[in-house]
């Protein structure tokens, strides 16, 4: 359970840093003073626990160890409800401090990092070795989920810090006092736990080798991997096109080639394929577990609703902004499908 303990240690520091900036002010010196007080409070707490300046990661792990062991035990051998609760705990450990820092992080970089953290915790809890990783479909599925989450989170951070409009957009969500963001953070964390729960149940319940269920799991894992790749390429393609259009923000610059010839929002299509594939790979291990079916289905339904709703709003926004421009109208006429091919 070392990975879970280290994860908890890292995010404990993030919680303190987020809490240290609770007082709403734009004055840099005042903000720095509050942050220093928060760090001093953390240092005092560590000293009381016997750490002080020389407190080692092993000492902190010994404090967090029982909680980490409880989470790992719940994931591997607990009831389905306790196992999903363990996923929620890991997700919350990521989402809550990031939401304190920026409210918009709950559904942007926090989304990616929480998915990666849950998948990493699963790999650690189930003691997945390199040999297992290359021979077990559930292990490959979970490793793919780690890559998916990390790639998405890092891309969103890159976009935020390199595109002024995105940075302003994320900052504009900071309308709620930090402590009052906690219910939102916990709710979003639970949703992400539901979405990732199929990977959990895939690891908990192996299917018979050579069976139809194993073939379904393999195909579904391949769909998830393809979706991740499609989303990655489409995200980067759009990022490059938009980054070069600062002087022509009111003109349609695309992208309108490659995957953007298939549907108007291939990055959303990739995200949908990833989560559908994840659900398909895990569902063959759900068996008669009501909790597994309920959590997995709710998670999938939610992300499908979010993606389809977002694509519809983006279509409307593009029409309002670029409608009448020859290049946009030509592309829109040629690419008739918004997200899913053959479904308008």
Buried (B, 14 or more C-beta within 10 A) or exposed (E): BEBBBBBBBBBBEBBBBBBBBEEEEEEEEEBEEBBEEBBEEBBEEBEEEEBEEEBEEEBBBEBBBEBBBBBBBBBBEBEBBBBBBBBBBBBBBBBBBBBBBBBBBBBBBBBBBBBBBBBBBBBBBBEBEEEBEEEBBBBBBBBBBBBBBBBBBBBBBBBBEEBEEBEEEBEEBBEEEBEEBBEBBBEBBBBBBBBBBBBBBBBBBBBEEEEEBBEBBBBBBBBBBBBBBBBBBBBBBBBEBBEEBEEEEEEBBBBBEEBBEBBBBBBBBBBBBBBBBBBBBBBBBBEEBEBBBBBBBBBBEBBBEBBBEBBEEBBEEBEEEBEEBEEBBEBBEEBEBBBBEEEE
